[in-house]
Amino acid sequence: MKPNYLQTKPQYSAFGRYWMFDPEITFLNHGAFGACPISILEKQYQFRQQLEQQTFHFFVREYEALLDQARQELACFVGANPEELVFVPNATTGINAVLRSLPFSEQDELLTTNHEYNACRNVLEFVAERTNAKIIVADIPFPVESSEQIIERLMEKVSPRTKLVLIDHITSQTGLIFPIQEIIQKLNNLGIDTLIDGAHAPGMLRLNLQEMGATYYTGNCHKWLSAPKGAAFLCVKLNKQSLIRPVTISHGANSTRSDRSRFFLEFDWTGTPDPSTYLCIPEVIQFLGSLLPGGWSE
Ligand SMILES: Cc1ncc(COP(=O)(O)O)c(C=O)c1O
């Protein structure tokens, strides 16, 4: 006899004790909002204590070094060049920073797919309206037949006017892993920039962003990686960093410092932050990797 899944609750996992879940519910939707382990929330509280005990000292003397350490460890985890990685509170902000920075014109076409996440599609619409650039949408069927079909449907919409391609690494509503490595390679060969929305990828897929070669890649740490809410990153190729500004302009814009890139100076300070979310990322990578003998791969 077939089990009645509507009435049979799965057995409560032994790992459940590491999280704060209500034992009455079975939480599956880490794609909408991830869940942060209790030990990481405690670590976050420790960072907040450190900050509140000596606020000025923390921000002026400790903040950058701590941020750089978290940046190094996240970059190592996602295979990125740390010089290309900055923290942002969420993938939506990463997408906004890139799209709202670039100088599009009415000659330009911005290519995306019909699977694009609504919030990011809205950013594209906002930018297209302001610049008179044209949005082109590649129709990817669902269910899809093959990776080749995705590549084909996208590439047939590329034209000499295509300025940028915005595409999800993992689609939101349809849960597809797009073959972005092949797509990026084809677009790189044509000299077309790519903005990859990797909101769901960190913690779900093994990433090697340097090998992937996207011009811009943003990913969330607060979904499948289980970091505290408000932890994400944006990677921008070194040769494009002078173009990309944070959504919030602050002290970095006219800083005379030469010990850090303008990219870091601008993105690392967008007004007084609560950096505890970013600072917990190394701890969460370590913690989740320790739960099974095979580490992250398992
Ligand atoms: C594909 C995709 N992009 C972007 C986002 C936005 O993530 P956030 O709300 O953390 O900015 C989501 C959220 O589910 C998503 O699925």
The ligand as a Gaussian input file, in Angstrom:
#p B3LYP/6-31G(d) Opt

LIG

0 1
 C       16.739000      33.442000      -8.403000
 C       16.636000      34.388000      -7.267000
 N       17.250000      35.573000      -7.345000
 C       17.226000      36.457000      -6.338000
 C       16.544000      36.183000      -5.187000
 C       16.493000      37.227000      -4.119000
 O       17.144000      36.857000      -2.968000
 P       17.189000      37.930000      -1.788000
 O       15.780000      38.174000      -1.376000
 O       18.002000      37.296000      -0.733000
 O       17.811000      39.160000      -2.364000
 C       15.853000      34.968000      -5.039000
 C       15.118000      34.656000      -3.805000
 O       14.484000      33.662000      -3.649000
 C       15.908000      34.064000      -6.120000
 O       15.240000      32.886000      -6.059000

